[in-house]
Amino acid sequence: MQPEKALSNPLHFMAYVMTYGTIEDLKALEGIVGPDEYREVLENAPPGIFDIRSWSYWNLKYGRQPVPPLPTRFSAQS
């Protein structure tokens, strides 16, 4: 994926880094984003990106207790 495309949706980008990023990736974000941005991602998390382990970790780290359910995709019923 091209950097411009990845950065075109900051919430998705941050959610992917929070779920799949390495320690080095997260350290690279230090000073660029802060607690408010992480909380915004959690409050508006795109469905289908977070796994339960990452979701639980980040919610506990930012004081969201009890941890809310993972965001889910809704499918249209026929």
The first five atom37 places (N, CA, C, CB, O) and aatype in JSON, in Angstrom:
{
  "aatype": [12, 5, 14, 6, 11, 0, 10, 15, 2, 14, 10, 8, 13, 12, 0, 18, 19, 12, 16, 18, 7, 16, 9, 6, 3, 10, 11, 0, 10, 6, 7, 9, 19, 7, 14, 3, 6, 18, 1, 6, 19, 10, 6, 2, 0, 14, 14, 7, 9, 13, 3, 9, 1, 15, 17, 15, 18, 17, 2, 10, 11, 18, 7, 1, 5, 14, 19, 14, 14, 10, 14, 16, 1, 13, 15, 0, 5, 15],
  "atom_mask": [
    [1, 1, 1, 1, 1],
    [1, 1, 1, 1, 1],
    [1, 1, 1, 1, 1],
    [1, 1, 1, 1, 1],
    [1, 1, 1, 1, 1],
    [1, 1, 1, 1, 1],
    [1, 1, 1, 1, 1],
    [1, 1, 1, 1, 1],
    [1, 1, 1, 1, 1],
    [1, 1, 1, 1, 1],
    [1, 1, 1, 1, 1],
    [1, 1, 1, 1, 1],
    [1, 1, 1, 1, 1],
    [1, 1, 1, 1, 1],
    [1, 1, 1, 1, 1],
    [1, 1, 1, 1, 1],
    [1, 1, 1, 1, 1],
    [1, 1, 1, 1, 1],
    [1, 1, 1, 1, 1],
    [1, 1, 1, 1, 1],
    [1, 1, 1, 0, 1],
    [1, 1, 1, 1, 1],
    [1, 1, 1, 1, 1],
    [1, 1, 1, 1, 1],
    [1, 1, 1, 1, 1],
    [1, 1, 1, 1, 1],
    [1, 1, 1, 1, 1],
    [1, 1, 1, 1, 1],
    [1, 1, 1, 1, 1],
    [1, 1, 1, 1, 1],
    [1, 1, 1, 0, 1],
    [1, 1, 1, 1, 1],
    [1, 1, 1, 1, 1],
    [1, 1, 1, 0, 1],
    [1, 1, 1, 1, 1],
    [1, 1, 1, 1, 1],
    [1, 1, 1, 1, 1],
    [1, 1, 1, 1, 1],
    [1, 1, 1, 1, 1],
    [1, 1, 1, 1, 1],
    [1, 1, 1, 1, 1],
    [1, 1, 1, 1, 1],
    [1, 1, 1, 1, 1],
    [1, 1, 1, 1, 1],
    [1, 1, 1, 1, 1],
    [1, 1, 1, 1, 1],
    [1, 1, 1, 1, 1],
    [1, 1, 1, 0, 1],
    [1, 1, 1, 1, 1],
    [1, 1, 1, 1, 1],
    [1, 1, 1, 1, 1],
    [1, 1, 1, 1, 1],
    [1, 1, 1, 1, 1],
    [1, 1, 1, 1, 1],
    [1, 1, 1, 1, 1],
    [1, 1, 1, 1, 1],
    [1, 1, 1, 1, 1],
    [1, 1, 1, 1, 1],
    [1, 1, 1, 1, 1],
    [1, 1, 1, 1, 1],
    [1, 1, 1, 1, 1],
    [1, 1, 1, 1, 1],
    [1, 1, 1, 0, 1],
    [1, 1, 1, 1, 1],
    [1, 1, 1, 1, 1],
    [1, 1, 1, 1, 1],
    [1, 1, 1, 1, 1],
    [1, 1, 1, 1, 1],
    [1, 1, 1, 1, 1],
    [1, 1, 1, 1, 1],
    [1, 1, 1, 1, 1],
    [1, 1, 1, 1, 1],
    [1, 1, 1, 1, 1],
    [1, 1, 1, 1, 1],
    [1, 1, 1, 1, 1],
    [1, 1, 1, 1, 1],
    [1, 1, 1, 1, 1],
    [1, 1, 1, 1, 1]
  ],
  "atom_positions": [
    [[0.85, -1.18, 0.0], [0.0, 0.0, 0.0], [0.9, 1.24, 0.0], [-0.97, 0.0, 1.23], [1.93, 1.29, 0.67]],
    [[0.49, 2.22, -0.76], [1.22, 3.48, -0.84], [1.03, 4.27, 0.46], [0.74, 4.3, -2.08], [-0.06, 4.26, 1.03]],
    [[2.08, 4.97, 0.93], [1.96, 5.75, 2.17], [0.81, 6.75, 2.14], [3.25, 6.48, 2.45], [0.12, 6.93, 3.14]],
    [[0.59, 7.41, 0.99], [-0.48, 8.4, 0.91], [-1.83, 7.77, 1.16], [-0.47, 9.08, -0.46], [-2.69, 8.35, 1.83]],
    [[-2.02, 6.57, 0.62], [-3.3, 5.87, 0.81], [-3.45, 5.43, 2.27], [-3.4, 4.65, -0.13], [-4.52, 5.59, 2.86]],
    [[-2.38, 4.89, 2.84], [-2.43, 4.44, 4.24], [-2.75, 5.59, 5.18], [-1.11, 3.79, 4.63], [-3.48, 5.42, 6.16]],
    [[-2.2, 6.76, 4.9], [-2.39, 7.9, 5.78], [-3.64, 8.71, 5.47], [-1.2, 8.79, 5.71], [-3.95, 9.66, 6.19]],
    [[-4.36, 8.34, 4.43], [-5.56, 9.09, 4.07], [-6.69, 8.9, 5.09], [-6.04, 8.67, 2.69], [-7.59, 9.73, 5.17]],
    [[-6.64, 7.82, 5.86], [-7.62, 7.58, 6.9], [-6.86, 7.31, 8.21], [-8.57, 6.38, 6.54], [-6.53, 6.16, 8.51]],
    [[-6.58, 8.37, 8.98], [-5.77, 8.21, 10.19], [-6.31, 7.21, 11.2], [-5.61, 9.52, 10.85], [-5.54, 6.51, 11.85]],
    [[-7.64, 7.12, 11.34], [-8.2, 6.17, 12.3], [-7.88, 4.73, 11.91], [-9.72, 6.36, 12.42], [-7.51, 3.92, 12.76]],
    [[-8.02, 4.42, 10.63], [-7.69, 3.07, 10.18], [-6.2, 2.8, 10.35], [-8.09, 2.88, 8.71], [-5.8, 1.73, 10.82]],
    [[-5.38, 3.78, 9.97], [-3.94, 3.61, 10.09], [-3.55, 3.32, 11.54], [-3.21, 4.87, 9.59], [-2.8, 2.39, 11.81]],
    [[-4.06, 4.14, 12.46], [-3.73, 3.94, 13.87], [-4.24, 2.6, 14.39], [-4.31, 5.08, 14.72], [-3.55, 1.92, 15.15]],
    [[-5.44, 2.21, 13.99], [-5.98, 0.92, 14.42], [-5.08, -0.23, 13.96], [-7.41, 0.72, 13.89], [-4.83, -1.17, 14.72]],
    [[-4.61, -0.16, 12.73], [-3.7, -1.2, 12.24], [-2.39, -1.21, 13.01], [-3.42, -1.01, 10.75], [-1.88, -2.28, 13.35]],
    [[-1.84, -0.04, 13.29], [-0.59, 0.03, 14.06], [-0.82, -0.51, 15.46], [-0.04, 1.48, 14.12], [0.01, -1.25, 15.99]],
    [[-1.94, -0.15, 16.08], [-2.24, -0.61, 17.43], [-2.42, -2.12, 17.48], [-3.48, 0.08, 17.96], [-2.16, -2.74, 18.51]],
    [[-2.87, -2.72, 16.39], [-3.1, -4.16, 16.37], [-1.89, -4.95, 15.88], [-4.29, -4.48, 15.49], [-1.53, -5.97, 16.47]],
    [[-1.27, -4.48, 14.82], [-0.22, -5.26, 14.17], [1.18, -4.66, 14.27], [-0.56, -5.43, 12.74], [2.15, -5.28, 13.86]],
    [[1.28, -3.45, 14.82], [2.57, -2.77, 14.88], [3.54, -3.42, 15.84], [0.0, 0.0, 0.0], [3.15, -4.06, 16.81]],
    [[4.8, -3.25, 15.54], [5.87, -3.72, 16.42], [6.17, -2.65, 17.46], [7.15, -4.08, 15.61], [5.65, -1.53, 17.39]],
    [[7.0, -2.99, 18.41], [7.44, -2.0, 19.4], [8.09, -0.82, 18.69], [8.43, -2.64, 20.4], [7.89, 0.33, 19.08]],
    [[8.86, -1.1, 17.66], [9.51, -0.03, 16.9], [8.49, 0.88, 16.22], [10.46, -0.63, 15.86], [8.66, 2.1, 16.19]],
    [[7.44, 0.27, 15.68], [6.37, 1.07, 15.06], [5.72, 1.99, 16.08], [5.3, 0.14, 14.42], [5.49, 3.17, 15.81]],
    [[5.43, 1.45, 17.26], [4.77, 2.25, 18.29], [5.7, 3.35, 18.81], [4.31, 1.36, 19.45], [5.25, 4.46, 19.08]],
    [[6.98, 3.05, 18.94], [7.94, 4.07, 19.37], [8.04, 5.18, 18.33], [9.32, 3.44, 19.61], [8.23, 6.35, 18.68]],
    [[7.92, 4.83, 17.06], [8.0, 5.83, 16.0], [6.84, 6.81, 16.1], [8.0, 5.15, 14.62], [6.96, 7.97, 15.69]],
    [[5.71, 6.36, 16.64], [4.55, 7.24, 16.78], [4.61, 8.14, 18.01], [3.31, 6.42, 16.84], [3.88, 9.12, 18.09]],
    [[5.49, 7.8, 18.97], [5.62, 8.62, 20.16], [5.98, 10.04, 19.76], [6.67, 8.03, 21.13], [6.85, 10.24, 18.91]],
    [[5.35, 10.99, 20.33], [5.61, 12.38, 20.01], [4.81, 12.88, 18.82], [0.0, 0.0, 0.0], [4.69, 14.09, 18.61]],
    [[4.28, 11.95, 18.04], [3.45, 12.34, 16.9], [1.98, 12.28, 17.29], [3.71, 11.42, 15.68], [1.2, 13.18, 16.98]],
    [[1.62, 11.22, 17.99], [0.25, 11.07, 18.49], [0.32, 10.9, 20.0], [-0.48, 9.87, 17.82], [1.31, 10.43, 20.54]],
    [[-0.74, 11.29, 20.65], [-0.8, 11.2, 22.1], [-2.02, 10.43, 22.56], [0.0, 0.0, 0.0], [-2.74, 9.85, 21.75]],
    [[-2.25, 10.44, 23.85], [-3.38, 9.69, 24.43], [-4.73, 10.04, 23.81], [-3.44, 9.93, 25.9], [-5.57, 9.17, 23.64]],
    [[-4.93, 11.3, 23.48], [-6.23, 11.69, 22.91], [-6.47, 11.0, 21.58], [-6.3, 13.21, 22.73], [-7.59, 10.58, 21.29]],
    [[-5.43, 10.89, 20.76], [-5.59, 10.23, 19.45], [-5.85, 8.73, 19.63], [-4.33, 10.43, 18.59], [-6.67, 8.16, 18.91]],
    [[-5.16, 8.11, 20.58], [-5.42, 6.68, 20.83], [-6.85, 6.48, 21.31], [-4.42, 6.13, 21.88], [-7.53, 5.55, 20.87]],
    [[-7.3, 7.33, 22.21], [-8.69, 7.22, 22.69], [-9.69, 7.43, 21.55], [-8.95, 8.25, 23.81], [-10.72, 6.75, 21.49]],
    [[-9.4, 8.37, 20.66], [-10.3, 8.59, 19.53], [-10.41, 7.34, 18.66], [-9.81, 9.77, 18.68], [-11.49, 6.99, 18.19]],
    [[-9.28, 6.67, 18.45], [-9.31, 5.43, 17.67], [-10.2, 4.4, 18.36], [-7.88, 4.86, 17.47], [-11.01, 3.73, 17.72]],
    [[-10.05, 4.27, 19.68], [-10.85, 3.3, 20.41], [-12.33, 3.65, 20.39], [-10.37, 3.2, 21.85], [-13.18, 2.76, 20.29]],
    [[-12.65, 4.92, 20.47], [-14.05, 5.35, 20.47], [-14.7, 5.22, 19.1], [-14.15, 6.79, 20.94], [-15.91, 5.08, 18.99]],
    [[-13.88, 5.25, 18.05], [-14.4, 5.18, 16.67], [-13.74, 4.05, 15.9], [-14.17, 6.52, 15.95], [-13.5, 4.17, 14.69]],
    [[-13.45, 2.98, 16.58], [-12.68, 1.88, 15.98], [-13.4, 1.27, 14.78], [-12.42, 0.8, 17.02], [-14.58, 0.93, 14.85]],
    [[-12.66, 1.15, 13.68], [-13.25, 0.5, 12.52], [-13.41, -1.0, 12.79], [-12.39, 0.74, 11.25], [-12.51, -1.62, 13.35]],
    [[-14.54, -1.57, 12.41], [-14.73, -3.0, 12.64], [-13.79, -3.85, 11.8], [-16.18, -3.39, 12.35], [-13.42, -3.48, 10.68]],
    [[-13.41, -5.0, 12.37], [-12.64, -5.97, 11.61], [-11.13, -5.8, 11.67], [0.0, 0.0, 0.0], [-10.41, -6.57, 11.04]],
    [[-10.63, -4.81, 12.41], [-9.17, -4.62, 12.48], [-8.61, -5.17, 13.78], [-8.82, -3.13, 12.34], [-7.67, -5.97, 13.75]],
    [[-9.16, -4.77, 14.9], [-8.63, -5.2, 16.19], [-8.92, -6.67, 16.45], [-9.21, -4.36, 17.32], [-9.99, -7.18, 16.11]],
    [[-7.94, -7.36, 17.05], [-8.2, -8.68, 17.6], [-8.51, -8.49, 19.09], [-6.98, -9.67, 17.38], [-8.28, -7.41, 19.63]],
    [[-9.01, -9.51, 19.73], [-9.47, -9.36, 21.12], [-8.31, -8.99, 22.05], [-10.13, -10.65, 21.6], [-8.5, -8.2, 22.98]],
    [[-7.14, -9.55, 21.82], [-5.99, -9.25, 22.69], [-5.6, -7.77, 22.59], [-4.79, -10.14, 22.31], [-5.44, -7.11, 23.62]],
    [[-5.45, -7.26, 21.38], [-5.08, -5.85, 21.19], [-6.18, -4.94, 21.7], [-4.8, -5.56, 19.71], [-5.9, -3.94, 22.37]],
    [[-7.41, -5.26, 21.41], [-8.55, -4.45, 21.84], [-8.57, -4.34, 23.37], [-9.87, -5.05, 21.33], [-8.74, -3.26, 23.92]],
    [[-8.39, -5.47, 24.03], [-8.39, -5.47, 25.5], [-7.22, -4.65, 26.04], [-8.32, -6.91, 26.04], [-7.4, -3.84, 26.95]],
    [[-6.04, -4.87, 25.49], [-4.85, -4.14, 25.95], [-5.03, -2.64, 25.85], [-3.64, -4.57, 25.15], [-4.84, -1.93, 26.84]],
    [[-5.38, -2.14, 24.68], [-5.46, -0.69, 24.47], [-6.59, -0.07, 25.28], [-5.66, -0.39, 22.98], [-6.44, 1.04, 25.79]],
    [[-7.71, -0.76, 25.41], [-8.79, -0.22, 26.22], [-8.4, -0.14, 27.69], [-10.05, -1.06, 26.07], [-8.7, 0.85, 28.36]],
    [[-7.73, -1.15, 28.19], [-7.27, -1.11, 29.58], [-6.21, -0.03, 29.77], [-6.73, -2.48, 30.02], [-6.21, 0.67, 30.78]],
    [[-5.3, 0.09, 28.82], [-4.24, 1.1, 28.89], [-4.8, 2.5, 28.99], [-3.32, 0.99, 27.67], [-4.24, 3.35, 29.68]],
    [[-5.91, 2.76, 28.3], [-6.5, 4.1, 28.29], [-7.74, 4.21, 29.16], [-6.84, 4.49, 26.89], [-8.57, 5.09, 28.97]],
    [[-7.86, 3.3, 30.13], [-8.87, 3.43, 31.18], [-10.3, 3.18, 30.78], [0.0, 0.0, 0.0], [-11.22, 3.62, 31.45]],
    [[-10.48, 2.47, 29.69], [-11.86, 2.15, 29.26], [-12.25, 0.81, 29.88], [-11.98, 2.1, 27.69], [-12.05, -0.26, 29.29]],
    [[-12.82, 0.9, 31.1], [-13.22, -0.3, 31.82], [-14.66, -0.16, 32.25], [-12.3, -0.55, 33.04], [-15.05, 0.9, 32.75]],
    [[-15.46, -1.16, 32.09], [-15.1, -2.43, 31.48], [-14.82, -2.24, 29.98], [-16.23, -3.46, 31.69], [-15.31, -1.31, 29.34]],
    [[-14.04, -3.15, 29.46], [-13.68, -3.09, 28.04], [-14.94, -3.32, 27.22], [-12.58, -4.15, 27.68], [-15.63, -4.32, 27.4]],
    [[-15.25, -2.39, 26.3], [-16.45, -2.57, 25.47], [-16.25, -3.73, 24.48], [-16.77, -1.27, 24.71], [-15.12, -4.15, 24.22]],
    [[-17.34, -4.23, 23.93], [-17.21, -5.3, 22.93], [-16.44, -4.81, 21.7], [-18.61, -5.81, 22.51], [-16.44, -3.63, 21.37]],
    [[-15.79, -5.75, 21.05], [-15.11, -5.44, 19.79], [-16.09, -4.86, 18.79], [-14.44, -6.69, 19.2], [-17.24, -5.3, 18.72]],
    [[-15.66, -3.87, 18.01], [-16.53, -3.37, 16.94], [-16.8, -4.48, 15.94], [-15.9, -2.14, 16.24], [-15.9, -5.25, 15.59]],
    [[-18.02, -4.57, 15.49], [-18.38, -5.62, 14.52], [-18.96, -5.01, 13.27], [-19.37, -6.61, 15.13], [-19.47, -3.89, 13.27]],
    [[-18.87, -5.76, 12.22], [-19.48, -5.37, 10.96], [-20.92, -5.83, 10.97], [-18.7, -5.95, 9.73], [-21.24, -6.9, 11.48]],
    [[-21.76, -5.01, 10.4], [-23.17, -5.4, 10.28], [-23.42, -5.77, 8.83], [-24.13, -4.24, 10.74], [-23.03, -5.05, 7.91]],
    [[-24.07, -6.89, 8.64], [-24.4, -7.3, 7.28], [-25.89, -7.06, 7.05], [-24.02, -8.8, 7.02], [-26.71, -7.16, 7.97]],
    [[-26.21, -6.74, 5.82], [-27.61, -6.5, 5.45], [-28.35, -7.83, 5.43], [-27.71, -5.79, 4.07], [-27.87, -8.82, 4.87]],
    [[-29.49, -7.83, 6.03], [-30.33, -9.03, 6.03], [-31.24, -9.0, 4.81], [-31.18, -9.14, 7.35], [-31.77, -7.95, 4.44]],
    [[-31.41, -10.16, 4.17], [-32.3, -10.2, 3.0], [-33.72, -10.43, 3.41], [-31.88, -11.28, 2.02], [-34.61, -10.49, 2.55]]
  ]
}
